[in-house]
Amino acid sequence: MGAVVGTLTLQTRQRRPSRATMFGSTNHDRVDDDLELSVVCHRPEALEQLEAQSNFNKKELQVLYRGFKNECPSGVVNEETFKQIYSQFFPHGDASTYAHYLFNAFDCSQSGSIKFEDFVTALSILLRGTTTEKLQWTFNLYDINRDGYINKEEMTDIVKAIYDMMGRFTYPALKTDTTKQHVDAFFQKMDKNRDGVVTLDEFILSCQEDENIMRSLQLFENVI
């Protein structure tokens, strides 16, 4: 989860603010907005609605929107653009596969694009959601085929994608059977009834029993 939240929120803090936002502007900014209407494909929901639906306040939403719009002037992010942005934070590895899974988790409507509302919804859960909400979101990330279970094939794909993303900075150095060992350890811990799949309830219960996982869920609560 740290890889999810850390990279996505870091870029909102480092990017320079754009002049025109949807959240109140000067007359000059309104002119800029008018000029941009011809290229903007999607206008986000009103600030008040997003504030009511998320765990962010007005100022935080402004920061997020400026970073989002700076990267995506059209107002939407397709998968290829998402991969390009995400890969910047892992220059020594190949983040494309993990970014693909992450994109699908953000694109909850399966529309093939991520709107600002989707971005806010996911970050609101990952940064400010309850423990159960955070774990549900992470479970959905791992449940690649969205059938309500995590099987060994899915977990193998996720672990491989994470190792590919980390590249040569993976420590300790990977061995041939490292991925299998991690997947086996995951199922030994999570698959309570030993039926070969992990359910949402099993996943949440196992995570709540692990102090390290619980601490990791709190790392980014004040990142914005």
Summary of the structure (lengths in Angstrom):
residues: 224
radius of gyration: 18.9
end to end distance: 16.4
largest distance: 63.4
contacts: 631
relative contact order: 0.13
helix: 60%
strand: 5%
